[in-house]
Amino acid sequence: MSKVPIVYYCMDCSFSNGNEHAKRCPKCGGVITYKRKDDSYRIRDGKYDVEKYWDFLPLQDSEKLVGSGNEPSPLVESLELEAKSLAGKVMLKDETKNYTNSCKDKMAIVALSQMNELGVKSFVVSSTGNVASALAFLLNKHKGIQMHCFIAKDFLPRHRYMDSPNIIMHLVDSKYDSAQEEALKFTNDNNLYHDGGYFSVAKRAGLAMAFLEAWEQSKLNFDYYFQACSSGMGALGVYEMTTKMMKASLIDKIPSLMCVQQDSCNPMVKAFLAGEKTILPEHIVENPTGIAKAILTGNPTVCYPSLYKVVTETKGSFISVSENEIKSAQKHLNNNEGVAATPDGATALAGFLKYAETHTDELKGKNVLINITG
Ligand SMILES: [Zn+2]
């Protein structure tokens, strides 16, 4: 595995403290991203994602890996969706087949391994279920790291694998955004490490392994990438990953990033349609509800500006879908594609179907990747 050090730098102002890790830019507060010092990347031999894609990840010490990694999830070509949309290839990345049934397994190993490299012994996270379950799955075997997990009461049943002495649950009697706020307060009050959420390079890189894996499975140049969007860390991660894939000459373009939200919680769509580069008070959704429970961030004020930049740069979009459209996409995945998607995962497909209805000419012959998670 590459021993070339990681260089962290700001996506907005390019400020860099070299190899020193930070979550936000000390100069402008922007998102910190990363590259290898030699800016050289290649896919290595191996059975698991982290060993194959090591060069592309913000990791430096293979001795500190927490877990061995994930085996590839299926990539399903949908002939039916190709015929219906007139797109070129329509590929479904079936992330429901991971250990804890979501794309968050790919995120968890990179996030925990980076914390292990940084010497973090105890960290704080807030979750609607999938993130914490994936982290907990690995922490059951790696008890040297402690997790404080803030959970809004309604989301408790979505948390699995939490019964381990190094996992401490903090129930918040309110909505998900409040759990995020409580987690930050607890972090500051107790001088602990916050996992960083959207601002974690490791979480974003881990999630984006799904895109790199889909490329390895298909060797396709994808023109569009659809993903359900809460904070948008998955889409931003794909932007960072595809930048490196371009350097490695694996692909010749960064796909248009298509972020899909449900219309009961779509603050980013509202801001985007209003032509705003930031979230304004009228875009915030108080007490968000919806069937796609993993994507209920009602106030993405801190995330949206950087996501807006990469979405517009790639000529992508923010798309809103209804509950019925999500249910219909879920039914299609279950009945026609053999993909056991939850409403969260089906949201991405619902976004594609909605976009295809009104952008037939634009999509004609184009290759599309849709991330279906649990
Ligand atoms: Zn900066």
Residues whose N, C-alpha, C, O or C-beta is under 5 A from the ligand:
A	BS01	ZN	C10 D12 C13 S14 F15 C25 K27 C28 G29 G30
